[in-house]
Amino acid sequence: MYIGIRCHPKVLGIYVAQQHTRKFVLNMSDAAKDENVYPEKSGSISSSHENLSREKCCRKKKPSRKASPRKRRHIATELTMSPEEASLVHKQDKPKSPLKAALSERVGTSTGVTESAMGLNNAPCFVRTRISIPQLFSSAGGQFQMFHNQCITASKLTPQLASHQMREYSTHSLPQAVAVSQVPQIQDVPRTDPEKGLAEPAIAGQGKLPREWEYTQFGQEHQRCRYAGLEFSVMSYNVLAQRLLEDHGYLYQGAEAQALQWKYRRERLLEEITSHSPDVMCLQEVQEDHYQDFFKPQLENLGYRGVYMKRTGDKCDGCATFYKQDRFSLGNTTPVEYCRGGLLDRDNIALILELVPRTNVYQGRVGKLCVANTHLLFNPRRGDVKLGQLMVLMAELDKCAFNSSSDRTSRVSYSPVLLCGDFNSEPHSDLYKFIARGYLQYQGLIARFLSGQKDGRYGRDVRLKQDFFCPSFGITDQCQYRNVIDTRASEMASLTGKKDSSPSLSSSTGESDPSHLPDNIRPAPSAPTEVLQDIRGRPSGVHLSPMGNSYGFSSSPSDFSYFSMGSGQLWHRLNFVSSYHHTIARLNHQWNEVTTQHSAGSCTVDFIFYNVLHKEVKTRNNKIYTRHINEGPLKLLRRYGLMSQREISSLGGLPNPSCPSDHVPLISTFLLTK
């Protein structure tokens, strides 16, 4: 059925025409300011390009003399219907709604006015008379609503139209005695500055998360060809310790009371884990007693084995890493405590597991998979502490993932590494760039800006000094332990039959004379080319120039005997790439991904990184983009897409009945090739 509504100071006319003659629908652009009603020049609500072209034709063509003046002034548009609505057409056993009964009584139809669950269908009917406004509202039982800004809409006829799509419609002559039912309106969520002016994403139904799998190009090829190797999935999830939730209840005032109860949350957490069934899980904020009483027994029943590490000090939570025993066996376990005195005085931790693939599921050359699980400091103003914690983590990963000369294969000196966790740093921040680009010139940077968090905008400007990281920790600017470098240099010298006569270079001691060394490995070079190393362990020249230039990695002979300390610059050699793009693909990359939300705000702080052989990093508008990725034995197949801020808000924020934590899980699938 096609229905047209016209507003007049005294009469609201409803016109319905046959489908083959002319189509009339809701026309909200006729402002009834006087006795003569004229359409707006801006046009009415359109649902397709066809309607717009029809509207233009109606304006250009000379009005037919046979048509009434009121019909000549009317601009028709067409209401669209979803497939679900169309499937409900011509259901004769459906009871008549009040509006349908009113139209049938006052107007009359040839085939009847039919109505679907969500709106009217396309059944044709005929107009016999006009309905006055009091008669319409009294007969229809309040099917229409008067808005405070003089806007009127058929709330039952067109529920799919949002309030911002309605035109102002004069209702000053409507009787005030008419009772109008209130219709709930969708509240617009304030956007962040980068998202202003973007199209609103569609909101999924209640309880249904608008998340879907996003396949990489190699993942699509793998779907067709099925390459040989071990396919496994990884989940990184901050599950929100219950004691922390209760201690910071002000952050969750808008959440449902039931969604904050541990008895309810734990069942939802278990359902979420069971539905995805990841092969490796990195969980943060796992309360110690909940690990013993709930996570460990429940997940062991599902075939998992877990390793737990509690935060140091009097903290109640920690990190837990689980893996499926039928796919991996546990090698070495490395607990990492960040609290080491001086700058590193916080109780954060990391947990590194070396997982060995089972021979019945993998017969490749890769001997182990290093999985790191960490939760860095939250304080947005202490970016210097977070940077120090990252230096410790990179040094530990360098020690665990490095393949010694005896078991080195295909000249790959680092095993596949997965770095997961809650980094409390946003994408494209200085800390994120250090992980993804492998280089950071930290001298002179302001500590509260390093993590990119919103709360870091306020506070004192504390700039990082060249020697901010204490040399007594024994970690070089290349994020390696100095004693580990010496050991590797000795091993390399013994294998080649040459003694290492070149002294180690340390800018902090000044004992060595670096004048005979190349410019690209000086501790504090002035040239824009610095020394980096790719996954093969060989120094790679990377062009560190102003924004807009790319950073390409090229190989050169390996040498482990040189390092620097306190140079004002940092490197690491693990070539990390994020498995997520940080913009939502199903929304055409116009909306940012969000991994956590509460009353204080929403942002992305959870990541899954994996190392590659080669990559090129490009900086544009202070954001980094990775391209020309040459993956090693660890290849990304797909990622489980995230939601936008507005989509999470439409679910009631976090936690909610669908999401039991204030974070959402990140899931990626990889292929460990042979």
C-alpha positions as CSV (number, residue, x, y, z in Angstrom):
1,M,0.0,0.0,0.0
2,Y,1.2,3.5,-0.8
3,I,-0.1,6.1,1.5
4,G,0.3,9.9,1.5
5,I,-0.3,12.3,4.4
6,R,-0.8,16.0,3.9
7,C,-0.9,18.6,6.6
8,H,-3.3,21.5,6.6
9,P,-4.0,24.0,9.4
10,K,-7.3,22.3,10.0
11,V,-7.3,19.0,8.2
12,L,-4.9,16.1,7.9
13,G,-5.7,14.3,4.7
14,I,-4.7,10.7,4.0
15,Y,-4.5,9.8,0.4
16,V,-4.1,6.3,-1.0
17,A,-3.9,5.5,-4.7
18,Q,-3.6,2.4,-6.7
19,Q,-0.2,1.0,-7.3
20,H,-0.4,1.4,-11.1
21,T,-1.6,5.0,-11.1
22,R,0.4,7.1,-8.6
23,K,2.2,6.3,-5.4
24,F,1.9,8.5,-2.3
25,V,3.7,8.0,1.0
26,L,4.5,10.1,4.1
27,N,5.5,13.5,2.9
28,M,7.1,15.5,5.8
29,S,8.3,18.4,3.7
30,D,5.0,20.3,3.3
31,A,5.1,23.1,5.9
32,A,1.5,24.2,6.6
33,K,2.1,27.8,7.2
34,D,-0.9,29.2,5.4
35,E,-3.9,28.1,3.4
36,N,-1.7,27.2,0.4
37,V,0.5,24.2,1.1
38,Y,3.7,24.1,-1.0
39,P,6.4,21.5,-0.8
40,E,9.9,22.3,0.3
41,K,12.5,22.9,-2.3
42,S,15.0,20.6,-0.5
43,G,12.8,17.6,-1.3
44,S,11.2,15.0,0.8
45,I,12.5,11.8,2.4
46,S,13.8,9.5,-0.3
47,S,14.5,5.8,0.0
48,S,16.3,5.2,-3.4
49,H,17.8,6.9,-6.4
50,E,14.7,5.9,-8.4
51,N,12.5,8.1,-6.1
52,L,14.8,11.0,-6.5
53,S,14.7,10.8,-10.3
54,R,10.9,10.5,-10.1
55,E,10.7,13.6,-7.9
56,K,12.8,15.6,-10.4
57,C,10.5,14.4,-13.3
58,C,7.4,15.5,-11.3
59,R,8.9,19.0,-10.9
60,K,9.9,19.4,-14.6
61,K,6.7,18.0,-16.2
62,K,3.7,20.2,-16.6
63,P,1.0,19.2,-14.1
64,S,-1.9,17.3,-15.7
65,R,-5.2,19.2,-15.8
66,K,-7.1,16.1,-14.8
67,A,-5.2,15.9,-11.5
68,S,-6.5,17.9,-8.6
69,P,-4.5,20.9,-7.4
70,R,-3.7,19.1,-4.1
71,K,-2.3,16.1,-6.0
72,R,-0.2,18.4,-8.3
73,R,1.4,20.0,-5.3
74,H,2.3,16.6,-3.7
75,I,5.7,15.1,-4.0
76,A,5.7,11.3,-3.7
77,T,8.4,9.1,-2.3
78,E,8.4,5.5,-1.5
79,L,8.7,3.6,1.8
80,T,11.1,0.7,1.7
81,M,10.5,-2.6,3.4
82,S,13.0,-5.2,4.6
83,P,12.7,-8.8,3.5
84,E,11.4,-9.8,6.9
85,E,8.5,-7.3,6.5
86,A,7.7,-8.4,3.0
87,S,7.4,-12.0,4.1
88,L,4.5,-11.1,6.3
89,V,2.3,-9.7,3.5
90,H,-1.3,-10.9,3.2
91,K,-1.6,-12.7,6.5
92,Q,-5.3,-12.8,6.9
93,D,-5.4,-14.1,10.4
94,K,-3.5,-11.1,11.8
95,P,-5.7,-9.0,14.1
96,K,-6.4,-5.5,13.0
97,S,-4.5,-2.7,14.7
98,P,-6.3,0.4,15.9
99,L,-5.0,2.5,12.9
100,K,-6.0,-0.2,10.5
101,A,-9.5,-0.4,11.9
102,A,-9.8,3.4,11.7
103,L,-8.7,3.5,8.1
104,S,-11.0,0.7,7.2
105,E,-14.0,2.4,8.9
106,R,-13.3,5.9,7.7
107,V,-11.7,5.3,4.4
108,G,-12.7,1.9,3.1
109,T,-10.6,-0.3,0.8
110,S,-11.1,-2.6,-2.1
111,T,-8.6,-5.2,-0.9
112,G,-8.2,-4.2,2.7
113,V,-5.5,-2.3,4.4
114,T,-3.0,-4.9,5.5
115,E,-0.2,-4.3,8.0
116,S,3.0,-6.3,8.8
117,A,4.8,-6.6,12.1
118,M,7.1,-3.7,11.3
119,G,4.9,-1.6,9.0
120,L,2.5,-1.5,6.0
121,N,3.0,-3.8,3.0
122,N,2.4,-3.0,-0.6
123,A,-1.3,-4.0,-0.9
124,P,-3.2,-1.3,-3.0
125,C,-6.3,0.5,-1.7
126,F,-8.5,3.5,-2.5
127,V,-9.4,6.8,-1.0
128,R,-13.0,7.6,-0.4
129,T,-13.0,10.5,2.0
130,R,-10.8,12.6,4.3
131,I,-10.2,12.1,8.0
132,S,-10.1,15.1,10.3
133,I,-7.4,15.2,12.9
134,P,-9.6,14.7,15.9
135,Q,-11.2,11.7,14.2
136,L,-7.9,10.2,13.2
137,F,-6.4,10.4,16.7
138,S,-9.5,9.3,18.5
139,S,-10.1,6.4,16.1
140,A,-6.5,5.3,15.8
141,G,-6.0,5.3,19.6
142,G,-2.9,7.5,19.6
143,Q,-1.0,5.9,16.8
144,F,0.7,9.2,16.0
145,Q,3.0,11.2,18.3
146,M,3.4,15.0,18.5
147,F,7.0,16.0,19.0
148,H,8.0,19.1,20.9
149,N,9.7,20.6,17.9
150,Q,6.4,20.5,15.9
151,C,7.3,17.2,14.2
152,I,4.7,14.5,13.6
153,T,5.4,10.9,12.5
154,A,3.5,7.7,12.3
155,S,5.4,5.7,15.0
156,K,3.7,2.4,14.2
157,L,3.7,2.9,10.4
158,T,7.3,3.9,10.0
159,P,9.3,2.7,13.0
160,Q,12.4,2.5,10.8
161,L,12.6,6.2,10.4
162,A,14.9,7.9,13.0
163,S,14.0,11.2,14.5
164,H,16.7,13.1,12.6
165,Q,15.1,12.0,9.3
166,M,11.8,13.7,10.0
167,R,11.0,17.2,8.7
168,E,9.3,19.8,10.8
169,Y,5.6,19.5,10.4
170,S,3.2,22.1,11.6
171,T,0.8,20.8,14.3
172,H,-0.3,24.1,15.9
173,S,-3.9,23.3,15.0
174,L,-4.0,19.9,16.6
175,P,-6.4,19.6,19.6
176,Q,-4.4,19.5,22.8
177,A,-7.0,17.2,24.4
178,V,-5.9,14.3,22.2
179,A,-3.9,11.7,24.2
180,V,-0.6,10.7,22.4
181,S,1.4,7.8,23.5
182,Q,5.1,8.2,24.1
183,V,7.4,6.4,21.7
184,P,11.0,5.7,22.8
185,Q,13.6,7.4,20.7
186,I,17.2,6.2,19.9
187,Q,19.6,8.4,21.8
188,D,22.5,9.7,19.7
189,V,25.9,9.0,21.3
190,P,28.5,11.8,21.1
191,R,31.2,10.9,18.7
192,T,34.9,11.5,18.9
193,D,36.4,14.2,16.7
194,P,37.7,11.8,13.9
195,E,34.2,10.3,13.6
196,K,32.2,13.5,13.1
197,G,30.2,13.6,9.9
198,L,30.3,9.8,9.3
199,A,27.3,7.7,8.5
200,E,25.7,6.1,11.5
201,P,26.4,2.3,11.7
202,A,23.4,0.0,11.8
203,I,22.5,-1.2,15.2
204,A,22.1,-5.0,15.7
205,G,19.2,-6.5,17.6
206,Q,19.2,-6.8,21.4
207,G,21.6,-9.4,22.5
208,K,23.2,-9.8,19.0
209,L,26.7,-8.5,18.6
210,P,27.5,-7.0,15.2
211,R,30.8,-8.8,14.9
212,E,32.0,-10.9,12.0
213,W,35.1,-12.6,10.8
214,E,37.5,-10.6,8.5
215,Y,39.7,-12.7,6.3
216,T,43.1,-11.7,5.0
217,Q,44.1,-12.3,1.4
218,F,46.1,-15.3,2.4
219,G,43.2,-16.5,4.6
220,Q,40.9,-16.4,1.6
221,E,43.4,-18.5,-0.4
222,H,43.7,-20.9,2.5
223,Q,39.9,-21.4,2.4
224,R,40.2,-22.6,-1.2
225,C,43.6,-24.4,-1.2
226,R,44.0,-25.5,2.4
227,Y,47.7,-25.1,2.8
228,A,49.6,-27.6,5.0
229,G,50.4,-26.6,8.6
230,L,48.8,-26.1,12.0
231,E,45.8,-23.8,12.1
232,F,45.1,-22.4,15.5
233,S,43.2,-19.5,17.1
234,V,44.4,-17.1,19.8
235,M,42.2,-15.0,22.2
236,S,43.3,-12.1,24.2
237,Y,40.7,-11.1,26.9
238,N,40.7,-8.8,29.9
239,V,38.0,-10.5,32.0
240,L,37.7,-7.8,34.7
241,A,38.5,-9.0,38.2
242,Q,35.4,-8.8,40.4
243,R,37.3,-7.1,43.2
244,L,38.5,-4.4,40.9
245,L,34.9,-3.9,39.6
246,E,33.6,-3.4,43.1
247,D,36.4,-1.1,44.1
248,H,35.8,1.1,41.0
249,G,32.0,0.9,41.0
250,Y,31.6,4.5,39.8
251,L,32.8,3.4,36.4
252,Y,29.8,1.0,35.9
253,Q,26.9,3.0,37.3
254,G,25.0,2.8,34.1
255,A,25.3,-1.0,33.8
256,E,22.6,-3.5,34.9
257,A,22.9,-4.8,38.4
258,Q,22.7,-8.4,37.3
259,A,25.5,-7.9,34.7
260,L,27.8,-6.9,37.5
261,Q,27.3,-9.9,39.7
262,W,30.1,-12.5,39.6
263,K,27.7,-15.5,39.5
264,Y,26.2,-14.1,36.3
265,R,29.4,-12.9,34.8
266,R,31.3,-16.1,35.2
267,E,28.6,-18.1,33.3
268,R,28.7,-15.6,30.5
269,L,32.5,-15.7,30.4
270,L,32.4,-19.5,30.1
271,E,29.8,-19.4,27.4
272,E,31.9,-16.9,25.4
273,I,35.0,-19.0,25.7
274,T,33.1,-22.2,24.8
275,S,31.5,-20.6,21.8
276,H,34.8,-19.5,20.2
277,S,36.9,-22.4,21.6
278,P,40.3,-20.8,21.0
279,D,43.4,-23.0,21.0
280,V,45.4,-20.4,23.1
281,M,43.9,-17.9,25.6
282,C,45.7,-15.0,27.1
283,L,43.5,-13.6,30.0
284,Q,44.2,-10.5,32.1
285,E,42.8,-9.4,35.4
286,V,42.1,-12.9,36.5
287,Q,41.4,-12.8,40.2
288,E,43.5,-15.4,42.1
289,D,40.7,-17.2,43.9
290,H,38.6,-17.2,40.8
291,Y,41.4,-18.8,38.9
292,Q,41.6,-21.6,41.4
293,D,37.8,-22.0,42.0
294,F,36.4,-21.3,38.5
295,F,38.8,-20.8,35.5
296,K,41.2,-23.7,36.1
297,P,38.6,-26.5,36.9
298,Q,36.1,-25.4,34.2
299,L,38.7,-25.0,31.4
300,E,40.5,-28.2,32.3
301,N,37.2,-30.0,31.8
302,L,37.3,-28.5,28.3
303,G,40.8,-29.9,27.5
304,Y,42.8,-26.8,28.5
305,R,45.9,-26.5,30.7
306,G,46.7,-23.2,32.2
307,V,49.6,-21.2,33.8
308,Y,48.8,-18.4,36.2
309,M,50.9,-15.5,37.5
310,K,49.7,-13.1,40.1
311,R,50.7,-9.5,40.1
312,T,53.4,-8.6,42.7
313,G,52.7,-6.8,45.9
314,D,49.2,-6.9,47.4
315,K,47.3,-7.1,44.1
316,C,44.5,-9.5,43.8
317,D,44.7,-10.4,40.1
318,G,47.1,-11.5,37.5
319,C,47.6,-13.0,34.0
320,A,46.6,-16.6,33.0
321,T,47.5,-18.3,29.7
322,F,45.6,-21.5,28.7
323,Y,46.3,-23.8,25.7
324,K,44.6,-26.9,24.4
325,Q,46.6,-30.0,25.4
326,D,45.8,-32.0,22.3
327,R,47.5,-29.4,20.1
328,F,50.4,-28.0,22.2
329,S,52.7,-29.2,25.0
330,L,54.3,-26.8,27.4
331,G,58.0,-26.1,27.1
332,N,59.7,-23.4,29.2
333,T,57.7,-20.8,31.3
334,T,59.1,-17.4,31.9
335,P,57.4,-15.2,34.5
336,V,58.3,-11.5,34.1
337,E,58.1,-9.1,37.0
338,Y,58.3,-5.4,36.1
339,C,58.9,-4.2,39.6
340,R,62.7,-4.0,39.8
341,G,63.3,-0.7,41.6
342,G,63.9,2.8,40.5
343,L,61.7,3.7,37.6
344,L,60.2,0.2,37.5
345,D,58.3,0.4,40.8
346,R,54.9,-0.9,39.7
347,D,53.4,-4.3,40.3
348,N,52.6,-5.2,36.7
349,I,53.7,-8.5,35.2
350,A,54.0,-10.6,32.0
351,L,53.9,-14.3,31.4
352,I,55.8,-16.0,28.5
353,L,55.1,-19.6,27.5
354,E,57.0,-21.6,25.0
355,L,54.4,-24.0,23.4
356,V,55.6,-27.0,21.4
357,P,53.2,-28.2,18.7
358,R,52.1,-31.8,19.0
359,T,53.6,-34.1,16.4
360,N,50.3,-35.6,15.5
361,V,49.0,-32.2,14.3
362,Y,52.2,-30.6,13.0
363,Q,55.2,-32.0,11.3
364,G,57.0,-28.8,10.4
365,R,60.4,-27.2,11.1
366,V,59.2,-24.8,13.7
367,G,60.1,-26.1,17.1
368,K,58.2,-23.8,19.4
369,L,55.8,-20.9,19.6
370,C,56.4,-18.1,22.1
371,V,53.2,-16.6,23.6
372,A,53.6,-13.5,25.7
373,N,50.7,-12.3,27.9
374,T,51.0,-9.0,29.7
375,H,49.1,-6.2,31.4
376,L,50.9,-2.9,31.5
377,L,50.4,0.0,34.0
378,F,47.2,1.9,33.6
379,N,48.3,5.4,34.8
380,P,48.0,7.5,31.6
381,R,50.5,10.1,33.0
382,R,53.3,7.6,33.5
383,G,54.2,6.7,30.0
384,D,57.9,6.5,31.1
385,V,57.1,3.6,33.3
386,K,55.2,1.8,30.5
387,L,58.1,2.4,28.2
388,G,60.4,0.8,30.7
389,Q,58.1,-2.1,31.1
390,L,58.1,-2.6,27.4
391,M,61.9,-2.6,27.3
392,V,61.9,-5.4,29.9
393,L,59.3,-7.4,28.0
394,M,61.2,-7.0,24.6
395,A,64.4,-8.1,26.3
396,E,62.7,-11.2,27.8
397,L,61.2,-12.1,24.4
398,D,64.5,-11.6,22.7
399,K,66.0,-14.1,25.1
400,C,63.2,-16.7,24.9
401,A,62.4,-16.5,21.2
402,F,66.0,-16.4,19.9
403,N,67.2,-19.7,18.3
404,S,70.7,-20.6,19.2
405,S,73.1,-21.6,16.5
406,S,72.7,-25.3,17.2
407,D,69.0,-25.4,16.3
408,R,68.8,-22.6,13.8
409,T,66.9,-23.5,10.6
410,S,66.6,-21.6,7.3
411,R,68.7,-18.7,8.8
412,V,65.6,-17.7,10.9
413,S,67.0,-16.7,14.3
414,Y,63.7,-16.0,16.1
415,S,60.9,-18.4,16.7
416,P,57.3,-17.3,15.9
417,V,56.1,-14.9,18.6
418,L,52.6,-13.9,19.7
419,L,52.4,-10.8,21.9
420,C,48.9,-10.4,23.5
421,G,47.5,-8.3,26.4
422,D,46.2,-5.1,27.7
423,F,48.8,-2.5,26.9
424,N,46.9,0.5,28.2
425,S,48.1,2.4,25.1
426,E,46.1,3.5,22.1
427,P,46.9,2.8,18.5
428,H,49.4,5.2,16.8
429,S,50.6,6.4,20.2
430,D,54.4,6.5,20.8
431,L,54.3,3.2,22.7
432,Y,52.3,1.6,20.0
433,K,54.7,2.9,17.4
434,F,57.7,1.5,19.3
435,I,56.1,-2.0,19.2
436,A,54.9,-1.9,15.6
437,R,57.8,0.1,14.0
438,G,60.6,-1.2,16.1
439,Y,62.1,2.2,16.8
440,L,61.5,5.2,19.1
441,Q,63.4,8.3,19.7
442,Y,62.3,8.9,23.3
443,Q,64.5,11.8,24.3
444,G,62.5,14.9,24.9
445,L,59.1,13.2,24.7
446,I,56.5,14.1,27.3
447,A,55.7,11.1,29.6
448,R,51.9,11.7,29.8
449,F,51.5,11.7,26.0
450,L,53.3,8.4,25.3
451,S,50.3,6.1,25.7
452,G,47.9,8.4,23.9
453,Q,45.2,7.9,26.6
454,K,42.6,10.6,27.1
455,D,43.4,11.2,30.7
456,G,47.0,11.9,29.8
457,R,46.0,15.2,28.4
458,Y,46.2,16.8,31.8
459,G,49.2,17.0,34.2
460,R,52.8,18.2,34.4
461,D,55.0,18.1,31.4
462,V,57.8,15.6,32.4
463,R,60.1,15.1,29.5
464,L,62.1,11.9,29.1
465,K,65.8,12.3,29.6
466,Q,68.5,10.5,27.7
467,D,69.3,8.3,30.7
468,F,65.7,7.8,32.0
469,F,66.3,4.0,32.1
470,C,68.7,2.9,34.7
471,P,71.8,1.1,33.2
472,S,71.9,-1.2,36.3
473,F,69.0,-3.2,34.7
474,G,71.5,-4.4,32.1
475,I,69.1,-3.8,29.2
476,T,70.6,-2.1,26.1
477,D,68.9,0.4,23.8
478,Q,68.3,-2.6,21.4
479,C,66.1,-4.1,24.2
480,Q,68.5,-7.0,24.8
481,Y,70.2,-8.1,28.0
482,R,73.9,-7.1,27.8
483,N,75.1,-10.5,29.1
484,V,72.9,-12.2,26.5
485,I,74.6,-10.2,23.7
486,D,78.0,-11.2,25.0
487,T,77.1,-14.9,25.1
488,R,75.8,-14.8,21.6
489,A,78.9,-13.1,20.3
490,S,81.0,-15.7,21.9
491,E,79.0,-18.5,20.3
492,M,79.2,-16.8,16.9
493,A,83.0,-16.4,17.3
494,S,83.4,-20.1,18.3
495,L,81.4,-21.3,15.3
496,T,83.3,-19.2,12.8
497,G,86.6,-19.9,14.3
498,K,87.3,-16.2,14.9
499,K,87.8,-14.5,18.1
500,D,85.7,-11.5,18.9
501,S,88.4,-8.8,19.1
502,S,86.0,-5.9,18.8
503,P,85.0,-4.3,22.1
504,S,81.3,-3.8,23.0
505,L,80.2,-0.2,22.6
506,S,78.5,1.5,25.5
507,S,77.8,5.2,25.5
508,S,77.2,5.1,29.2
509,T,80.7,4.0,30.1
510,G,82.7,5.7,27.3
511,E,85.4,3.1,27.6
512,S,85.4,2.1,23.9
513,D,86.6,4.1,21.0
514,P,83.8,3.9,18.3
515,S,85.8,5.9,15.8
516,H,86.6,2.8,13.7
517,L,83.0,1.7,13.6
518,P,80.5,2.4,10.8
519,D,78.3,5.4,11.3
520,N,75.1,3.4,11.2
521,I,75.9,1.6,14.5
522,R,77.1,4.5,16.6
523,P,75.2,4.8,19.9
524,A,73.9,8.2,19.2
525,P,74.3,8.9,15.5
526,S,73.3,12.1,13.8
527,A,72.6,10.6,10.5
528,P,68.9,9.6,9.7
529,T,69.9,5.9,9.1
530,E,70.0,3.7,12.2
531,V,70.7,0.1,12.8
532,L,67.8,-2.2,13.1
533,Q,67.6,-6.0,12.8
534,D,65.0,-8.1,11.2
535,I,63.8,-11.5,12.3
536,R,66.9,-13.1,10.9
537,G,68.9,-11.3,13.5
538,R,70.8,-9.3,10.9
539,P,71.0,-5.5,11.1
540,S,68.5,-3.8,8.8
541,G,68.8,-0.2,7.6
542,V,65.7,1.7,8.3
543,H,65.2,5.3,7.1
544,L,64.1,7.3,10.0
545,S,63.1,10.6,8.4
546,P,60.1,13.0,9.0
547,M,56.5,12.0,8.6
548,G,55.3,10.8,5.3
549,N,58.3,8.6,4.4
550,S,58.4,4.9,4.5
551,Y,60.6,2.7,6.6
552,G,62.0,-0.2,4.6
553,F,64.0,-3.1,6.0
554,S,67.0,-4.5,4.1
555,S,69.4,-7.2,5.2
556,S,73.1,-7.1,5.9
557,P,75.6,-9.3,7.6
558,S,74.9,-10.1,11.3
559,D,77.0,-8.9,14.2
560,F,75.8,-9.3,17.8
561,S,78.8,-7.7,19.5
562,Y,77.7,-4.0,19.3
563,F,75.1,-2.3,21.4
564,S,74.3,1.1,23.0
565,M,72.9,2.4,26.3
566,G,71.4,5.7,27.1
567,S,71.5,7.0,23.5
568,G,68.0,8.6,23.6
569,Q,66.7,6.0,21.1
570,L,65.3,2.5,21.4
571,W,65.1,-0.5,19.0
572,H,63.9,-4.0,19.1
573,R,64.3,-6.8,16.5
574,L,61.1,-8.7,16.6
575,N,59.3,-7.1,13.6
576,F,55.8,-7.0,15.2
577,V,52.6,-6.5,13.2
578,S,49.1,-6.0,14.7
579,S,46.5,-8.6,13.6
580,Y,43.9,-5.8,13.7
581,H,43.7,-2.7,11.6
582,H,42.0,-0.6,14.3
583,T,39.2,0.5,11.9
584,I,36.1,-1.5,11.2
585,A,36.1,-3.2,7.8
586,R,32.4,-3.8,7.7
587,L,31.8,0.0,8.2
588,N,34.2,0.8,5.3
589,H,37.0,1.7,7.8
590,Q,35.2,4.9,8.8
591,W,34.7,4.0,12.4
592,N,37.5,3.2,15.0
593,E,37.5,-0.1,16.8
594,V,36.8,-0.1,20.5
595,T,38.1,-2.8,22.9
596,T,37.0,-1.3,26.2
597,Q,34.3,1.0,27.4
598,H,32.9,2.3,30.7
599,S,31.5,5.6,32.0
600,A,35.0,7.3,31.8
601,G,35.2,6.7,28.1
602,S,36.0,4.1,25.4
603,C,39.2,3.3,23.5
604,T,41.4,0.5,22.1
605,V,44.1,-0.8,24.5
606,D,44.1,-4.5,23.7
607,F,46.2,-5.9,21.0
608,I,47.5,-9.1,19.4
609,F,50.9,-8.8,17.7
610,Y,52.8,-11.4,15.7
611,N,56.3,-11.2,14.2
612,V,57.0,-11.3,10.5
613,L,60.1,-11.6,8.3
614,H,59.9,-8.2,6.6
615,K,57.6,-5.2,6.5
616,E,57.5,-1.6,5.4
617,V,56.1,1.0,7.7
618,K,54.7,4.3,6.4
619,T,53.8,7.3,8.6
620,R,51.0,9.7,7.5
621,N,49.2,12.2,9.6
622,N,51.1,11.0,12.7
623,K,49.6,7.5,12.1
624,I,51.6,4.5,11.0
625,Y,50.6,2.0,8.3
626,T,52.3,-1.3,7.6
627,R,52.4,-2.6,4.1
628,H,54.4,-5.1,2.0
629,I,54.4,-7.6,4.8
630,N,56.4,-10.7,4.2
631,E,55.2,-13.2,6.8
632,G,57.3,-16.0,8.1
633,P,56.1,-19.4,9.2
634,L,53.3,-17.7,11.2
635,K,50.6,-16.4,8.8
636,L,47.5,-14.5,9.8
637,L,44.3,-16.0,8.3
638,R,41.5,-14.0,9.9
639,R,40.4,-11.8,12.8
640,Y,37.1,-11.5,14.7
641,G,36.0,-7.9,13.9
642,L,35.3,-5.4,16.7
643,M,32.6,-2.9,17.4
644,S,32.4,0.9,17.3
645,Q,31.6,3.1,20.3
646,R,28.1,3.7,19.2
647,E,27.4,0.0,18.7
648,I,28.6,-0.8,22.2
649,S,26.6,2.0,23.7
650,S,23.5,0.7,22.0
651,L,24.0,-2.6,23.9
652,G,24.0,-0.6,27.2
653,G,27.7,-0.1,27.5
654,L,30.1,-2.6,29.2
655,P,29.5,-4.9,31.0
656,N,26.1,-5.9,29.8
657,P,24.1,-9.2,29.4
658,S,25.9,-9.9,26.2
659,C,29.4,-8.8,27.2
660,P,30.4,-9.8,30.8
661,S,33.5,-7.6,31.0
662,D,34.4,-4.0,30.4
663,H,36.6,-5.3,27.6
664,V,35.7,-7.3,24.5
665,P,37.8,-10.4,23.4
666,L,40.2,-10.2,20.5
667,I,40.4,-13.4,18.5
668,S,42.7,-14.1,15.5
669,T,43.4,-17.3,13.6
670,F,46.9,-18.2,12.4
671,L,48.5,-20.9,10.3
672,L,51.9,-22.3,11.4
673,T,53.3,-23.4,8.1
674,K,55.8,-26.2,7.6
